[in-house]
Each structure stands twice: as structure tokens, then as C-alpha cells.
Amino acid sequence: MKISTAKVKETLMEKLALGAPFLNQSVTNKLTSSLAMFALCSMPDIWPEPIHDLATTWSDQPELLLR
């Protein structure tokens, strides 16, 4: 079973975009987002520039960029 890099990117972006809607879960959001970003940066063969791509994709949604 071969998984395409586009599908991996799509899944990771979807998971990053979903966050806890309540303020008391903001620490959990930050830890989860930080772990996800670390994982993305550790896979340059799948996603060479994850931070740039996410910032570009979410440029019109600042609430996602702040997560």
C-alpha cells in the first residue's frame, strides 16, 4: 500500500487546522501544534517547507496561524 505525499500533506494540514475550541484547551493546542510542526520539519522528503506552505495556505485565516 503506497500513500501519496499529497495525501499525507492533506491529512496533516487537516489535523493542524482542527483545534480545541475552548480557551482552557489552548495549552493542549499549543503542545499538539508544536509536536505536529516538529514532526513535519522532521520529514523533508514528504514536505520540504511545511511552515512556509502552511503560512501561505492559511494567510487569510489568522486564527489558524496563531494556534
C-alpha positions as CSV (number, residue, x, y, z in Angstrom):
1,M,0.0,0.0,0.0
2,K,1.6,3.2,-1.1
3,I,0.5,6.5,0.4
4,S,1.0,9.6,-1.7
5,T,2.8,12.6,-0.2
6,A,-0.2,14.8,-1.3
7,K,-2.5,12.7,0.9
8,V,0.0,12.9,3.9
9,K,0.1,16.7,3.5
10,E,-3.7,17.0,3.2
11,T,-4.1,14.9,6.4
12,L,-1.5,16.8,8.4
13,M,-3.0,20.2,7.4
14,E,-6.5,19.0,8.3
15,K,-5.3,17.8,11.7
16,L,-3.4,21.1,12.3
17,A,-6.4,23.1,11.3
18,L,-8.7,21.3,13.8
19,G,-8.1,22.6,17.3
20,A,-9.8,22.7,20.6
21,P,-12.5,25.5,20.5
22,F,-12.2,26.3,24.2
23,L,-9.7,28.6,25.9
24,N,-8.9,26.1,28.7
25,Q,-7.6,23.7,26.0
26,S,-5.3,26.3,24.5
27,V,-2.2,24.8,26.2
28,T,-3.1,21.4,24.7
29,N,-3.5,23.1,21.3
30,K,0.0,24.6,21.5
31,L,1.6,21.4,22.6
32,T,-0.2,19.4,19.9
33,S,0.7,22.0,17.2
34,S,4.3,22.1,18.3
35,L,4.6,18.4,18.1
36,A,2.9,18.4,14.7
37,M,5.3,21.1,13.4
38,F,8.3,19.2,14.8
39,A,7.1,16.0,13.0
40,L,6.6,18.0,9.7
41,C,10.0,19.5,9.9
42,S,11.5,16.0,10.5
43,M,10.1,14.7,7.2
44,P,11.7,16.9,4.5
45,D,11.3,14.2,1.8
46,I,7.5,14.4,2.4
47,W,7.1,18.1,3.0
48,P,10.2,20.2,2.3
49,E,8.8,23.6,3.5
50,P,5.9,23.0,5.9
51,I,6.0,26.3,7.7
52,H,6.1,28.3,4.5
53,D,3.3,26.3,2.9
54,L,1.1,26.5,6.0
55,A,1.6,30.2,6.3
56,T,0.7,30.7,2.7
57,T,-2.3,28.4,2.8
58,W,-3.7,29.9,6.0
59,S,-2.8,33.6,5.3
60,D,-6.4,34.5,5.2
61,Q,-7.2,32.7,8.4
62,P,-5.1,34.3,11.2
63,E,-6.8,32.2,13.9
64,L,-5.2,29.1,12.4
65,L,-1.8,30.7,12.2
66,L,-1.9,31.6,15.9
67,R,-2.6,28.0,17.0
